[in-house]
């Protein structure tokens, strides 16, 4: 569904990604794990069109994305749940969700998407009139996921969804990702929380200083010697 | 100074009516800042352009002044959109000092172009509305100012509705609150900026037509109203819609009561003293901290 080939991204002279190649298959959860600064967010933001690659290709169902703008990419159904949530703070929960279905394609499904969001997060339904910035951290994360679901995504990219959340909330965000997968969603998950991510992944890539050093099924990467030493402390 | 309650009542009524116009002139500037963090120092000159258009349509072509709204508003939208696209968009990511210099430069260019084309004459167009006054107890209410106030209020309500309830309005607010997140849900940020700048300028078209029955037109008319708009926007809290409306009324009242109670140009001193005092104690503006 999504294929990234030899992607190179630079910030001035600093090379953030040195020729990364990966692919995401429809209906699967693919995770990209790695330490802080490995280039995970850079990768997601380049796919979203917020950053421009210096070389390489990104194709989504045969369509080249690397030259498109963010809003066009979003309207194709590639949606991210950004790191730090990036909500619209002075809008209500309901307005944030409406903004999720801003693009023409998503607007047609607004009603059923809204039902799906409230089914996933009944809490949000009780808070529709509340301003986003007055929500608790966990509720804000729900809203960020809910807003992405409103976009009727074909590919959902999660950027560090567990970052800064209490352990119980981390459990519930992984639970949500599982639920979305069961509903048939294609998911790309970028995480520092290596163990949990690998456990729910069909396929995984390990990213270190801008390069893929290891790939395989979630289980295989989880059992790999290098992963165990470097990320799991075993 | 002769003090009388009649005089004070008169000053309050006039202040509120004029304050409505100040508010209308300011909301556009405030919205533009809220969306793209640009203060357009040529805002007053945009109003001046609108007033010349309204003046020529009424004084030379014999139009009803309020009918000119249907010309001035779209024209000012166009002027704003063209100037944004050609000069402001290329410097959106530049340091704010460059942006200030650019819009200040625009303001000087427009002022001096007006001087060349229209000369320094102060133009007034007298219409039936100009002479339509009525008494409210001891207070004289000028019909044209009352219409301007009502027109400003209606425009503000319409703009508020547009920003709150329509898809495009919501996209403008979303872009103001988080540009990147807006792009990620499919908002074309570039078009949204253009739209916001156009609408912010179009409000000046409405204001120009509402003002033409009671205010003179000259190449430097934008200086006064531009300055008032900056004061109102900062006082109301940059980017705060309701704040700009309330601050517009406050400044209108201050100007008018000051002019009635204080000798000569001391009233201006009062306005800017109020401004300085508010900034000292609430640098974020009276309604700052919460953005629309």
Boltz contact constraints between the chains, C-beta under 6 A:
constraints:
  - contact:
      token1: [A, 70]
      token2: [B, 183]
      max_distance: 6.0
  - contact:
      token1: [A, 71]
      token2: [B, 183]
      max_distance: 6.0
  - contact:
      token1: [A, 71]
      token2: [B, 186]
      max_distance: 6.0
  - contact:
      token1: [A, 71]
      token2: [B, 187]
      max_distance: 6.0
  - contact:
      token1: [A, 71]
      token2: [B, 188]
      max_distance: 6.0
  - contact:
      token1: [A, 74]
      token2: [B, 184]
      max_distance: 6.0
  - contact:
      token1: [A, 74]
      token2: [B, 185]
      max_distance: 6.0
  - contact:
      token1: [A, 74]
      token2: [B, 186]
      max_distance: 6.0
  - contact:
      token1: [A, 75]
      token2: [B, 186]
      max_distance: 6.0
  - contact:
      token1: [A, 80]
      token2: [B, 184]
      max_distance: 6.0
  - contact:
      token1: [A, 86]
      token2: [B, 178]
      max_distance: 6.0
  - contact:
      token1: [A, 86]
      token2: [B, 181]
      max_distance: 6.0
  - contact:
      token1: [A, 88]
      token2: [B, 174]
      max_distance: 6.0
  - contact:
      token1: [A, 88]
      token2: [B, 177]
      max_distance: 6.0
  - contact:
      token1: [A, 88]
      token2: [B, 178]
      max_distance: 6.0
  - contact:
      token1: [A, 89]
      token2: [B, 177]
      max_distance: 6.0
  - contact:
      token1: [A, 90]
      token2: [B, 177]
      max_distance: 6.0
  - contact:
      token1: [A, 90]
      token2: [B, 291]
      max_distance: 6.0
  - contact:
      token1: [A, 99]
      token2: [B, 174]
      max_distance: 6.0
  - contact:
      token1: [A, 99]
      token2: [B, 185]
      max_distance: 6.0
  - contact:
      token1: [A, 100]
      token2: [B, 185]
      max_distance: 6.0
  - contact:
      token1: [A, 102]
      token2: [B, 185]
      max_distance: 6.0
  - contact:
      token1: [A, 102]
      token2: [B, 186]
      max_distance: 6.0
  - contact:
      token1: [A, 102]
      token2: [B, 187]
      max_distance: 6.0
  - contact:
      token1: [A, 103]
      token2: [B, 186]
      max_distance: 6.0
